[in-house]
C-alpha cells in the first residue's frame, strides 16, 4: 500500500526488481539483452512470477512472463518463457499499453487500452471469478503491479492499478476490490506518459515516466 496515498517526499531510488537483466535471467534464454528496446514499448510488458496461474509450487520468482500485442493491434498474448505456454489470449481492436501482475497466490491482473478505453481484468474474491473493469473517461497509461511480493508481507501487500487522466495520476487497490479511485498526485513536468510502476531493490514502489 502507499502511505497517505501520496508520492514520497523523500524518494528512495533503487534498481527495479523487474529490470531487464533479471527479465533476461528468468526468461530461459528466450530473451537477450538485444531486446532491451521493448521495455519502453507500449506493446510489450515483462514480469517475473510463478509457474502458472494459481500455481506457486515453484515459488513466486520462477520465470519471465511476457505480455505483448500483435502487429495488427488486435490480439494480446501472454507467454511463459520456461513452461512455454500461452495461458491468456485476448482479442480486440486497437490494443496498446499492456501490463500484467500477479498476487502472492498467482491470480492474474491484466490491464490494457482498447480503442481509447482502459480495461482491467482482475480476480474478484466475492464471486471467485475474473471481472473486467472499463474506464472510458479519458484514463490512459495503465500499469498494474504488486507492491511487495515477499512472503513476510503477505498480510500487508496489495495489487495496485495505476493510470493517468488529465496529467493526474490515480490508483485503485485490491483491498478495495478496485472500486475506489484514489488520487495520487500530478505527473512531473515535461513528461508525457507513465511507463511503469514496480518495486525496486530497496522494496519501495518506483515510478518511471517519459
N, C-alpha and C positions, 0 to 999 in steps of 0.2 A: 504494500500500500504506500501511498505518497503522503508523508506527514503534512498536515494542514492543506492538502490539495493545492500546493504551490511549488514552483521551482525552488530549489535550494538557494539560499542567499550566499552560501559558501560551497560552490561545486567541488565535488571530489572526483576528479577526472582520472580515468583509467583506460585500460585496453578492453574492448568488447570481448566477452566470453565467446561470442559468435563472430570473432574476427576471421578474416579469410584464411589465415594459416590453420586455424583449428577446423574450419569448414572443410578444407582440403584434407587435413589429417584424418577426419572421421568419414571421409567420402569413399573409402575403399578403392582409391586410385581412380574414381570416376571423374574427379576434377583435378585440375592442376593450377599452379599459380598464374598461368596464362589466361585463366577465366576471370581474373580479378575485376575486369571492367563490368561484369554482370552484376556486381554488388550494388552499383549505383543505378541500375536499370529498374524502372517501374514494372518490368515484365518478368522479373526473377526475384526469388526470395530464398534464403537458406536458413535453416535452423538445425541445431544438434539436439536430438531427442532419442527416445527409446526404440525398441524393436518393431512395434506395431501399435496401431490404435488399440487402446485399453490393454496394452501388454507392457509391463515394466519388468519382465523377468530377467532382462539383461541390463537393468539399470536405466537411468534417465539419459545418460550420455553414451549412447551406443553407436549412432550413425547420423550422417547428414541427411536431412530431408530437403528436397528441392521442390519448390513451387514455381511453376513457370507457365507462361501464356503462349499459345501457338502464334505463328507469324501472321495469321489472318485475324487474330484477336477474338476468336470465337470459342476457344477451348482452354480451360485451366487444368493443368495436370499437377498432381503431387506424386513425386517419385522418391523411393527409398534406396539409398546407394549401396547398402550391404545386402538387404533381403531382396532387392531388385523387384519391387512391386509398384503398382500404381493404385494405392488404396483409395484415392479420391480423384474423380474426373468430373468437371462441371462444364457445361456448355452455356454459351450466352452470346452477347453481341457487344463489340467494342469494349473488351475487357482490359483492365490495367490495374496497377498498384496492388499487387497481391502480397499477402503476408499470412504466415501460418505460425501458430504456437500450440503448446500442449500444457495441460496442468500436470500435477505430480502423478495422476493416475492414467496419464496418456489419453485423456479425452481431447479431441482436437477443437481448435478455434481458428477460423479462417475468414479473412476479410479481403475484399477487392472492390474495384469500381466497375460497374456495368452501365455503359452509356450515360455516365454522369450521376448514377445513383450508387451510393455506398451500400454494400451488402456485407452482412456479418453472420456467419454460421457459428452457432455456439451450443454447448451442451446444457440443456435445461434440466436441473435436478428434480424439479417437481413433476415433470412428465416423463423423465428418463428417455429423452429424445433430443435430436438436433433441431433447433429452431433457427429461423432466419430473420434477422433484424434489417430493415431497409430505412435508409435516411436519404430523402430526396430534397433536402433543404439547403443545398449548396455545400454540404460537408464533403471534404476531399482529403487526399493523402492519408488514408487509414493505415494504421500499423497496430498489430496485436502482439503482446508478449507476456510471459510470466515474470513477475517481479523478483522472484527468488526461488530457484529450483532445489535448494539444499533441503535434505530430509529434516534437518533440525528446525526448519522454518515452515514445516508443512501445516501448522495450525495458524500461521500468520500470512502465508503467501497469497497472491491474488493473480488472476489473469486480467490484464488491462487492455482495453481498446482505446487507442488514441486517434484523433483526427483533427482537421483544421477547417474552420469556417470563418470567412472574412478576416483572415490572418490571426484569428484567436484559436488557441489550442484547447481542446476539450478531451475528457476521457470518461469511460464507463467501466465499472468494476464487476467482476464475477460475483462478489459478495452481495451486490445489489441486484443480481440477475440481469445486469446490463440495462436496467430500466431507467436509471437515473443519470442524466447528463451532468458532469461536473466540470466547471471552468477551471483551467489550469493557469493560463497566462497568455500573453501575446507572443507571437513569433519574434525572434530577434530581428532587428532592422537589416535590410539588404539581403534577405534570403527569400526564396520563393516557395520552398516546399519542405515538408517533413519527410526525411528519408527513412529513418528507423529509430526505434527506442529499444534498447537492450540492456541487460545487466552487464556491468563491467567487472574487471578482475578485483575490484575493491568492493564488490557486492552493493553497488549503487546503480539505480537506473540512469542511463546516459542517453541524451538526445542528440541526434545528428540531423542538421538542417543543411540545405544547399540553396 
